[in-house]
């Protein structure tokens, strides 16, 4: 067996391999769902609520804000 034949056997797909189009889509769907939750959560929250959340986060990281 030549080196080329050995490489072709290694590169040949087996019956148990998964095609590239069959990758799981749940990570992308989960990221979209989280993005929509954040988008609508911020969109419907009052400005005072967002200010207090940012203020408390700054204090949690010891970042001076006033």
mmCIF file of the N, C-alpha and C atoms, coordinates in Angstrom:
data_MODEL
# 
_entry.id   MODEL 
# 
loop_
_atom_site.group_PDB 
_atom_site.id 
_atom_site.type_symbol 
_atom_site.label_atom_id 
_atom_site.label_alt_id 
_atom_site.label_comp_id 
_atom_site.label_asym_id 
_atom_site.label_entity_id 
_atom_site.label_seq_id 
_atom_site.pdbx_PDB_ins_code 
_atom_site.Cartn_x 
_atom_site.Cartn_y 
_atom_site.Cartn_z 
_atom_site.occupancy 
_atom_site.B_iso_or_equiv 
_atom_site.pdbx_formal_charge 
_atom_site.auth_seq_id 
_atom_site.auth_comp_id 
_atom_site.auth_asym_id 
_atom_site.auth_atom_id 
_atom_site.pdbx_PDB_model_num 
ATOM 1   N N  . UNK A 1 1  ? 0.849   -1.170 0.000  1.00 0.00 ? 1  UNK A N  1 
ATOM 2   C CA . UNK A 1 1  ? 0.000   0.000  0.000  1.00 0.00 ? 1  UNK A CA 1 
ATOM 3   C C  . UNK A 1 1  ? 0.900   1.241  0.000  1.00 0.00 ? 1  UNK A C  1 
ATOM 4   N N  . UNK A 1 2  ? 0.589   2.154  -0.870 1.00 0.00 ? 2  UNK A N  1 
ATOM 5   C CA . UNK A 1 2  ? 1.384   3.371  -0.953 1.00 0.00 ? 2  UNK A CA 1 
ATOM 6   C C  . UNK A 1 2  ? 0.914   4.366  0.096  1.00 0.00 ? 2  UNK A C  1 
ATOM 7   N N  . UNK A 1 3  ? 1.710   5.370  0.276  1.00 0.00 ? 3  UNK A N  1 
ATOM 8   C CA . UNK A 1 3  ? 1.379   6.405  1.255  1.00 0.00 ? 3  UNK A CA 1 
ATOM 9   C C  . UNK A 1 3  ? 0.081   7.128  0.862  1.00 0.00 ? 3  UNK A C  1 
ATOM 10  N N  . UNK A 1 4  ? -0.126  7.369  -0.431 1.00 0.00 ? 4  UNK A N  1 
ATOM 11  C CA . UNK A 1 4  ? -1.333  8.034  -0.912 1.00 0.00 ? 4  UNK A CA 1 
ATOM 12  C C  . UNK A 1 4  ? -2.573  7.194  -0.621 1.00 0.00 ? 4  UNK A C  1 
ATOM 13  N N  . UNK A 1 5  ? -2.478  5.901  -0.846 1.00 0.00 ? 5  UNK A N  1 
ATOM 14  C CA . UNK A 1 5  ? -3.616  5.032  -0.558 1.00 0.00 ? 5  UNK A CA 1 
ATOM 15  C C  . UNK A 1 5  ? -3.942  5.027  0.930  1.00 0.00 ? 5  UNK A C  1 
ATOM 16  N N  . UNK A 1 6  ? -2.924  5.022  1.770  1.00 0.00 ? 6  UNK A N  1 
ATOM 17  C CA . UNK A 1 6  ? -3.147  5.045  3.216  1.00 0.00 ? 6  UNK A CA 1 
ATOM 18  C C  . UNK A 1 6  ? -3.837  6.340  3.637  1.00 0.00 ? 6  UNK A C  1 
ATOM 19  N N  . UNK A 1 7  ? -3.421  7.467  3.073  1.00 0.00 ? 7  UNK A N  1 
ATOM 20  C CA . UNK A 1 7  ? -4.056  8.742  3.391  1.00 0.00 ? 7  UNK A CA 1 
ATOM 21  C C  . UNK A 1 7  ? -5.495  8.790  2.900  1.00 0.00 ? 7  UNK A C  1 
ATOM 22  N N  . UNK A 1 8  ? -5.773  8.208  1.758  1.00 0.00 ? 8  UNK A N  1 
ATOM 23  C CA . UNK A 1 8  ? -7.131  8.198  1.234  1.00 0.00 ? 8  UNK A CA 1 
ATOM 24  C C  . UNK A 1 8  ? -8.055  7.354  2.115  1.00 0.00 ? 8  UNK A C  1 
ATOM 25  N N  . UNK A 1 9  ? -7.524  6.278  2.669  1.00 0.00 ? 9  UNK A N  1 
ATOM 26  C CA . UNK A 1 9  ? -8.340  5.451  3.551  1.00 0.00 ? 9  UNK A CA 1 
ATOM 27  C C  . UNK A 1 9  ? -8.649  6.181  4.846  1.00 0.00 ? 9  UNK A C  1 
ATOM 28  N N  . UNK A 1 10 ? -7.700  6.937  5.347  1.00 0.00 ? 10 UNK A N  1 
ATOM 29  C CA . UNK A 1 10 ? -7.920  7.693  6.576  1.00 0.00 ? 10 UNK A CA 1 
ATOM 30  C C  . UNK A 1 10 ? -8.924  8.809  6.334  1.00 0.00 ? 10 UNK A C  1 
ATOM 31  N N  . UNK A 1 11 ? -8.834  9.472  5.176  1.00 0.00 ? 11 UNK A N  1 
ATOM 32  C CA . UNK A 1 11 ? -9.705  10.606 4.874  1.00 0.00 ? 11 UNK A CA 1 
ATOM 33  C C  . UNK A 1 11 ? -11.093 10.181 4.420  1.00 0.00 ? 11 UNK A C  1 
ATOM 34  N N  . UNK A 1 12 ? -11.261 8.916  4.041  1.00 0.00 ? 12 UNK A N  1 
ATOM 35  C CA . UNK A 1 12 ? -12.567 8.462  3.545  1.00 0.00 ? 12 UNK A CA 1 
ATOM 36  C C  . UNK A 1 12 ? -13.575 8.443  4.687  1.00 0.00 ? 12 UNK A C  1 
ATOM 37  N N  . UNK A 1 13 ? -14.779 8.960  4.456  1.00 0.00 ? 13 UNK A N  1 
ATOM 38  C CA . UNK A 1 13 ? -15.790 8.956  5.516  1.00 0.00 ? 13 UNK A CA 1 
ATOM 39  C C  . UNK A 1 13 ? -16.253 7.540  5.823  1.00 0.00 ? 13 UNK A C  1 
ATOM 40  N N  . UNK A 1 14 ? -16.555 7.305  7.078  1.00 0.00 ? 14 UNK A N  1 
ATOM 41  C CA . UNK A 1 14 ? -17.056 6.002  7.484  1.00 0.00 ? 14 UNK A CA 1 
ATOM 42  C C  . UNK A 1 14 ? -18.571 6.063  7.567  1.00 0.00 ? 14 UNK A C  1 
ATOM 43  N N  . UNK A 1 15 ? -19.184 4.932  7.749  1.00 0.00 ? 15 UNK A N  1 
ATOM 44  C CA . UNK A 1 15 ? -20.652 4.894  7.793  1.00 0.00 ? 15 UNK A CA 1 
ATOM 45  C C  . UNK A 1 15 ? -21.196 5.579  9.039  1.00 0.00 ? 15 UNK A C  1 
ATOM 46  N N  . UNK A 1 16 ? -20.394 5.716  10.090 1.00 0.00 ? 16 UNK A N  1 
ATOM 47  C CA . UNK A 1 16 ? -20.861 6.347  11.330 1.00 0.00 ? 16 UNK A CA 1 
ATOM 48  C C  . UNK A 1 16 ? -20.565 7.825  11.413 1.00 0.00 ? 16 UNK A C  1 
ATOM 49  N N  . UNK A 1 17 ? -19.981 8.411  10.382 1.00 0.00 ? 17 UNK A N  1 
ATOM 50  C CA . UNK A 1 17 ? -19.639 9.827  10.464 1.00 0.00 ? 17 UNK A CA 1 
ATOM 51  C C  . UNK A 1 17 ? -20.880 10.688 10.266 1.00 0.00 ? 17 UNK A C  1 
ATOM 52  N N  . UNK A 1 18 ? -20.827 11.885 10.827 1.00 0.00 ? 18 UNK A N  1 
ATOM 53  C CA . UNK A 1 18 ? -21.944 12.815 10.755 1.00 0.00 ? 18 UNK A CA 1 
ATOM 54  C C  . UNK A 1 18 ? -21.624 13.854 9.694  1.00 0.00 ? 18 UNK A C  1 
ATOM 55  N N  . UNK A 1 19 ? -22.519 14.063 8.737  1.00 0.00 ? 19 UNK A N  1 
ATOM 56  C CA . UNK A 1 19 ? -22.252 15.087 7.727  1.00 0.00 ? 19 UNK A CA 1 
ATOM 57  C C  . UNK A 1 19 ? -22.243 16.485 8.348  1.00 0.00 ? 19 UNK A C  1 
ATOM 58  N N  . UNK A 1 20 ? -21.571 17.403 7.692  1.00 0.00 ? 20 UNK A N  1 
ATOM 59  C CA . UNK A 1 20 ? -21.420 18.756 8.226  1.00 0.00 ? 20 UNK A CA 1 
ATOM 60  C C  . UNK A 1 20 ? -22.760 19.463 8.367  1.00 0.00 ? 20 UNK A C  1 
ATOM 61  N N  . UNK A 1 21 ? -23.746 19.098 7.565  1.00 0.00 ? 21 UNK A N  1 
ATOM 62  C CA . UNK A 1 21 ? -25.041 19.761 7.644  1.00 0.00 ? 21 UNK A CA 1 
ATOM 63  C C  . UNK A 1 21 ? -25.890 19.268 8.804  1.00 0.00 ? 21 UNK A C  1 
ATOM 64  N N  . UNK A 1 22 ? -25.467 18.213 9.478  1.00 0.00 ? 22 UNK A N  1 
ATOM 65  C CA . UNK A 1 22 ? -26.250 17.652 10.573 1.00 0.00 ? 22 UNK A CA 1 
ATOM 66  C C  . UNK A 1 22 ? -25.734 18.098 11.939 1.00 0.00 ? 22 UNK A C  1 
ATOM 67  N N  . UNK A 1 23 ? -25.042 19.217 11.999 1.00 0.00 ? 23 UNK A N  1 
ATOM 68  C CA . UNK A 1 23 ? -24.553 19.720 13.284 1.00 0.00 ? 23 UNK A CA 1 
ATOM 69  C C  . UNK A 1 23 ? -25.734 20.174 14.133 1.00 0.00 ? 23 UNK A C  1 
ATOM 70  N N  . UNK A 1 24 ? -25.612 20.058 15.443 1.00 0.00 ? 24 UNK A N  1 
ATOM 71  C CA . UNK A 1 24 ? -26.730 20.480 16.300 1.00 0.00 ? 24 UNK A CA 1 
ATOM 72  C C  . UNK A 1 24 ? -26.964 21.985 16.195 1.00 0.00 ? 24 UNK A C  1 
ATOM 73  N N  . UNK A 1 25 ? -28.215 22.355 16.167 1.00 0.00 ? 25 UNK A N  1 
ATOM 74  C CA . UNK A 1 25 ? -28.564 23.765 16.019 1.00 0.00 ? 25 UNK A CA 1 
ATOM 75  C C  . UNK A 1 25 ? -28.988 24.400 17.334 1.00 0.00 ? 25 UNK A C  1 
ATOM 76  N N  . UNK A 1 26 ? -29.024 23.631 18.423 1.00 0.00 ? 26 UNK A N  1 
ATOM 77  C CA . UNK A 1 26 ? -29.506 24.187 19.676 1.00 0.00 ? 26 UNK A CA 1 
ATOM 78  C C  . UNK A 1 26 ? -28.638 25.310 20.217 1.00 0.00 ? 26 UNK A C  1 
ATOM 79  N N  . UNK A 1 27 ? -27.308 25.326 20.029 1.00 0.00 ? 27 UNK A N  1 
ATOM 80  C CA . UNK A 1 27 ? -26.556 26.470 20.555 1.00 0.00 ? 27 UNK A CA 1 
ATOM 81  C C  . UNK A 1 27 ? -26.963 27.788 19.892 1.00 0.00 ? 27 UNK A C  1 
ATOM 82  N N  . UNK A 1 28 ? -27.194 27.750 18.591 1.00 0.00 ? 28 UNK A N  1 
ATOM 83  C CA . UNK A 1 28 ? -27.603 28.970 17.893 1.00 0.00 ? 28 UNK A CA 1 
ATOM 84  C C  . UNK A 1 28 ? -29.010 29.374 18.311 1.00 0.00 ? 28 UNK A C  1 
ATOM 85  N N  . UNK A 1 29 ? -29.891 28.410 18.477 1.00 0.00 ? 29 UNK A N  1 
ATOM 86  C CA . UNK A 1 29 ? -31.250 28.726 18.913 1.00 0.00 ? 29 UNK A CA 1 
ATOM 87  C C  . UNK A 1 29 ? -31.264 29.269 20.339 1.00 0.00 ? 29 UNK A C  1 
ATOM 88  N N  . UNK A 1 30 ? -30.432 28.714 21.200 1.00 0.00 ? 30 UNK A N  1 
ATOM 89  C CA . UNK A 1 30 ? -30.355 29.201 22.578 1.00 0.00 ? 30 UNK A CA 1 
ATOM 90  C C  . UNK A 1 30 ? -29.809 30.624 22.612 1.00 0.00 ? 30 UNK A C  1 
ATOM 91  N N  . UNK A 1 31 ? -28.810 30.915 21.787 1.00 0.00 ? 31 UNK A N  1 
ATOM 92  C CA . UNK A 1 31 ? -28.253 32.265 21.741 1.00 0.00 ? 31 UNK A CA 1 
ATOM 93  C C  . UNK A 1 31 ? -29.287 33.268 21.239 1.00 0.00 ? 31 UNK A C  1 
ATOM 94  N N  . UNK A 1 32 ? -30.068 32.879 20.246 1.00 0.00 ? 32 UNK A N  1 
ATOM 95  C CA . UNK A 1 32 ? -31.137 33.758 19.746 1.00 0.00 ? 32 UNK A CA 1 
ATOM 96  C C  . UNK A 1 32 ? -32.194 34.000 20.815 1.00 0.00 ? 32 UNK A C  1 
ATOM 97  N N  . UNK A 1 33 ? -32.563 32.954 21.533 1.00 0.00 ? 33 UNK A N  1 
ATOM 98  C CA . UNK A 1 33 ? -33.574 33.095 22.574 1.00 0.00 ? 33 UNK A CA 1 
ATOM 99  C C  . UNK A 1 33 ? -33.092 34.017 23.687 1.00 0.00 ? 33 UNK A C  1 
ATOM 100 N N  . UNK A 1 34 ? -31.846 33.852 24.112 1.00 0.00 ? 34 UNK A N  1 
ATOM 101 C CA . UNK A 1 34 ? -31.299 34.723 25.156 1.00 0.00 ? 34 UNK A CA 1 
ATOM 102 C C  . UNK A 1 34 ? -31.224 36.160 24.657 1.00 0.00 ? 34 UNK A C  1 
ATOM 103 N N  . UNK A 1 35 ? -30.827 36.349 23.413 1.00 0.00 ? 35 UNK A N  1 
ATOM 104 C CA . UNK A 1 35 ? -30.764 37.692 22.839 1.00 0.00 ? 35 UNK A CA 1 
ATOM 105 C C  . UNK A 1 35 ? -32.124 38.360 22.802 1.00 0.00 ? 35 UNK A C  1 
ATOM 106 N N  . UNK A 1 36 ? -33.155 37.612 22.423 1.00 0.00 ? 36 UNK A N  1 
ATOM 107 C CA . UNK A 1 36 ? -34.505 38.185 22.406 1.00 0.00 ? 36 UNK A CA 1 
ATOM 108 C C  . UNK A 1 36 ? -34.997 38.525 23.806 1.00 0.00 ? 36 UNK A C  1 
ATOM 109 N N  . UNK A 1 37 ? -34.683 37.675 24.765 1.00 0.00 ? 37 UNK A N  1 
ATOM 110 C CA . UNK A 1 37 ? -35.078 37.954 26.150 1.00 0.00 ? 37 UNK A CA 1 
ATOM 111 C C  . UNK A 1 37 ? -34.411 39.234 26.643 1.00 0.00 ? 37 UNK A C  1 
ATOM 112 N N  . UNK A 1 38 ? -33.122 39.374 26.372 1.00 0.00 ? 38 UNK A N  1 
ATOM 113 C CA . UNK A 1 38 ? -32.412 40.588 26.792 1.00 0.00 ? 38 UNK A CA 1 
ATOM 114 C C  . UNK A 1 38 ? -32.958 41.803 26.066 1.00 0.00 ? 38 UNK A C  1 
ATOM 115 N N  . UNK A 1 39 ? -33.176 41.691 24.766 1.00 0.00 ? 39 UNK A N  1 
ATOM 116 C CA . UNK A 1 39 ? -33.674 42.814 23.981 1.00 0.00 ? 39 UNK A CA 1 
ATOM 117 C C  . UNK A 1 39 ? -35.028 43.298 24.480 1.00 0.00 ? 39 UNK A C  1 
ATOM 118 N N  . UNK A 1 40 ? -35.964 42.382 24.666 1.00 0.00 ? 40 UNK A N  1 
ATOM 119 C CA . UNK A 1 40 ? -37.289 42.784 25.131 1.00 0.00 ? 40 UNK A CA 1 
ATOM 120 C C  . UNK A 1 40 ? -37.274 43.169 26.605 1.00 0.00 ? 40 UNK A C  1 
ATOM 121 N N  . UNK A 1 41 ? -36.412 42.542 27.392 1.00 0.00 ? 41 UNK A N  1 
ATOM 122 C CA . UNK A 1 41 ? -36.305 42.919 28.805 1.00 0.00 ? 41 UNK A CA 1 
ATOM 123 C C  . UNK A 1 41 ? -35.831 44.342 28.969 1.00 0.00 ? 41 UNK A C  1 
ATOM 124 N N  . UNK A 1 42 ? -34.850 44.734 28.187 1.00 0.00 ? 42 UNK A N  1 
ATOM 125 C CA . UNK A 1 42 ? -34.346 46.107 28.245 1.00 0.00 ? 42 UNK A CA 1 
ATOM 126 C C  . UNK A 1 42 ? -35.356 47.062 27.609 1.00 0.00 ? 42 UNK A C  1 
ATOM 127 N N  . UNK A 1 43 ? -36.011 46.632 26.561 1.00 0.00 ? 43 UNK A N  1 
ATOM 128 C CA . UNK A 1 43 ? -36.962 47.498 25.875 1.00 0.00 ? 43 UNK A CA 1 
ATOM 129 C C  . UNK A 1 43 ? -38.165 47.862 26.723 1.00 0.00 ? 43 UNK A C  1 
ATOM 130 N N  . UNK A 1 44 ? -38.623 46.940 27.570 1.00 0.00 ? 44 UNK A N  1 
ATOM 131 C CA . UNK A 1 44 ? -39.811 47.205 28.377 1.00 0.00 ? 44 UNK A CA 1 
ATOM 132 C C  . UNK A 1 44 ? -39.490 47.655 29.797 1.00 0.00 ? 44 UNK A C  1 
ATOM 133 N N  . UNK A 1 45 ? -38.233 47.641 30.183 1.00 0.00 ? 45 UNK A N  1 
ATOM 134 C CA . UNK A 1 45 ? -37.862 48.099 31.522 1.00 0.00 ? 45 UNK A CA 1 
ATOM 135 C C  . UNK A 1 45 ? -37.846 49.621 31.545 1.00 0.00 ? 45 UNK A C  1 
ATOM 136 N N  . UNK A 1 46 ? -38.171 50.161 32.681 1.00 0.00 ? 46 UNK A N  1 
ATOM 137 C CA . UNK A 1 46 ? -38.132 51.614 32.831 1.00 0.00 ? 46 UNK A CA 1 
ATOM 138 C C  . UNK A 1 46 ? -36.701 52.104 32.922 1.00 0.00 ? 46 UNK A C  1 
ATOM 139 N N  . UNK A 1 47 ? -36.497 53.375 32.627 1.00 0.00 ? 47 UNK A N  1 
ATOM 140 C CA . UNK A 1 47 ? -35.127 53.904 32.648 1.00 0.00 ? 47 UNK A CA 1 
ATOM 141 C C  . UNK A 1 47 ? -34.551 53.896 34.057 1.00 0.00 ? 47 UNK A C  1 
ATOM 142 N N  . UNK A 1 48 ? -35.379 54.086 35.076 1.00 0.00 ? 48 UNK A N  1 
ATOM 143 C CA . UNK A 1 48 ? -34.883 54.048 36.455 1.00 0.00 ? 48 UNK A CA 1 
ATOM 144 C C  . UNK A 1 48 ? -34.399 52.638 36.806 1.00 0.00 ? 48 UNK A C  1 
ATOM 145 N N  . UNK A 1 49 ? -35.103 51.628 36.330 1.00 0.00 ? 49 UNK A N  1 
ATOM 146 C CA . UNK A 1 49 ? -34.710 50.241 36.586 1.00 0.00 ? 49 UNK A CA 1 
ATOM 147 C C  . UNK A 1 49 ? -33.361 49.942 35.947 1.00 0.00 ? 49 UNK A C  1 
ATOM 148 N N  . UNK A 1 50 ? -33.173 50.397 34.713 1.00 0.00 ? 50 UNK A N  1 
ATOM 149 C CA . UNK A 1 50 ? -31.898 50.166 34.025 1.00 0.00 ? 50 UNK A CA 1 
ATOM 150 C C  . UNK A 1 50 ? -30.766 50.934 34.701 1.00 0.00 ? 50 UNK A C  1 
ATOM 151 N N  . UNK A 1 51 ? -31.051 52.158 35.128 1.00 0.00 ? 51 UNK A N  1 
ATOM 152 C CA . UNK A 1 51 ? -30.022 52.955 35.815 1.00 0.00 ? 51 UNK A CA 1 
ATOM 153 C C  . UNK A 1 51 ? -29.594 52.276 37.109 1.00 0.00 ? 51 UNK A C  1 
ATOM 154 N N  . UNK A 1 52 ? -30.566 51.803 37.884 1.00 0.00 ? 52 UNK A N  1 
ATOM 155 C CA . UNK A 1 52 ? -30.231 51.146 39.149 1.00 0.00 ? 52 UNK A CA 1 
ATOM 156 C C  . UNK A 1 52 ? -29.454 49.851 38.923 1.00 0.00 ? 52 UNK A C  1 
ATOM 157 N N  . UNK A 1 53 ? -29.799 49.109 37.868 1.00 0.00 ? 53 UNK A N  1 
ATOM 158 C CA . UNK A 1 53 ? -29.076 47.871 37.575 1.00 0.00 ? 53 UNK A CA 1 
ATOM 159 C C  . UNK A 1 53 ? -27.633 48.174 37.189 1.00 0.00 ? 53 UNK A C  1 
ATOM 160 N N  . UNK A 1 54 ? -27.436 49.185 36.349 1.00 0.00 ? 54 UNK A N  1 
ATOM 161 C CA . UNK A 1 54 ? -26.071 49.561 35.958 1.00 0.00 ? 54 UNK A CA 1 
ATOM 162 C C  . UNK A 1 54 ? -25.301 50.092 37.154 1.00 0.00 ? 54 UNK A C  1 
ATOM 163 N N  . UNK A 1 55 ? -25.969 50.871 37.993 1.00 0.00 ? 55 UNK A N  1 
ATOM 164 C CA . UNK A 1 55 ? -25.334 51.440 39.185 1.00 0.00 ? 55 UNK A CA 1 
ATOM 165 C C  . UNK A 1 55 ? -24.870 50.338 40.128 1.00 0.00 ? 55 UNK A C  1 
ATOM 166 N N  . UNK A 1 56 ? -25.744 49.380 40.395 1.00 0.00 ? 56 UNK A N  1 
ATOM 167 C CA . UNK A 1 56 ? -25.389 48.276 41.286 1.00 0.00 ? 56 UNK A CA 1 
ATOM 168 C C  . UNK A 1 56 ? -24.282 47.411 40.697 1.00 0.00 ? 56 UNK A C  1 
ATOM 169 N N  . UNK A 1 57 ? -24.286 47.217 39.382 1.00 0.00 ? 57 UNK A N  1 
ATOM 170 C CA . UNK A 1 57 ? -23.233 46.432 38.738 1.00 0.00 ? 57 UNK A CA 1 
ATOM 171 C C  . UNK A 1 57 ? -21.891 47.135 38.860 1.00 0.00 ? 57 UNK A C  1 
ATOM 172 N N  . UNK A 1 58 ? -21.881 48.443 38.677 1.00 0.00 ? 58 UNK A N  1 
ATOM 173 C CA . UNK A 1 58 ? -20.626 49.196 38.836 1.00 0.00 ? 58 UNK A CA 1 
ATOM 174 C C  . UNK A 1 58 ? -20.090 49.054 40.248 1.00 0.00 ? 58 UNK A C  1 
ATOM 175 N N  . UNK A 1 59 ? -20.963 49.160 41.247 1.00 0.00 ? 59 UNK A N  1 
ATOM 176 C CA . UNK A 1 59 ? -20.504 49.004 42.626 1.00 0.00 ? 59 UNK A CA 1 
ATOM 177 C C  . UNK A 1 59 ? -20.001 47.589 42.892 1.00 0.00 ? 59 UNK A C  1 
ATOM 178 N N  . UNK A 1 60 ? -20.622 46.585 42.283 1.00 0.00 ? 60 UNK A N  1 
ATOM 179 C CA . UNK A 1 60 ? -20.200 45.194 42.481 1.00 0.00 ? 60 UNK A CA 1 
ATOM 180 C C  . UNK A 1 60 ? -18.784 44.972 41.955 1.00 0.00 ? 60 UNK A C  1 
ATOM 181 N N  . UNK A 1 61 ? -18.390 45.698 40.904 1.00 0.00 ? 61 UNK A N  1 
ATOM 182 C CA . UNK A 1 61 ? -17.046 45.564 40.350 1.00 0.00 ? 61 UNK A CA 1 
ATOM 183 C C  . UNK A 1 61 ? -16.074 46.619 40.855 1.00 0.00 ? 61 UNK A C  1 
ATOM 184 N N  . UNK A 1 62 ? -16.472 47.342 41.924 1.00 0.00 ? 62 UNK A N  1 
ATOM 185 C CA . UNK A 1 62 ? -15.628 48.397 42.526 1.00 0.00 ? 62 UNK A CA 1 
ATOM 186 C C  . UNK A 1 62 ? -15.261 49.474 41.521 1.00 0.00 ? 62 UNK A C  1 
ATOM 187 N N  . UNK A 1 63 ? -16.178 49.787 40.621 1.00 0.00 ? 63 UNK A N  1 
ATOM 188 C CA . UNK A 1 63 ? -15.951 50.841 39.631 1.00 0.00 ? 63 UNK A CA 1 
ATOM 189 C C  . UNK A 1 63 ? -16.641 52.100 40.126 1.00 0.00 ? 63 UNK A C  1 
ATOM 190 N N  . UNK A 1 64 ? -15.916 53.187 40.272 1.00 0.00 ? 64 UNK A N  1 
ATOM 191 C CA . UNK A 1 64 ? -16.562 54.403 40.778 1.00 0.00 ? 64 UNK A CA 1 
ATOM 192 C C  . UNK A 1 64 ? -17.544 54.975 39.758 1.00 0.00 ? 64 UNK A C  1 
ATOM 193 N N  . UNK A 1 65 ? -18.713 55.327 40.224 1.00 0.00 ? 65 UNK A N  1 
ATOM 194 C CA . UNK A 1 65 ? -19.710 55.870 39.308 1.00 0.00 ? 65 UNK A CA 1 
ATOM 195 C C  . UNK A 1 65 ? -20.233 57.221 39.769 1.00 0.00 ? 65 UNK A C  1 
ATOM 196 N N  . UNK A 1 66 ? -19.836 57.664 40.945 1.00 0.00 ? 66 UNK A N  1 
ATOM 197 C CA . UNK A 1 66 ? -20.232 59.005 41.403 1.00 0.00 ? 66 UNK A CA 1 
ATOM 198 C C  . UNK A 1 66 ? -19.270 59.505 42.435 1.00 0.00 ? 66 UNK A C  1 
# 
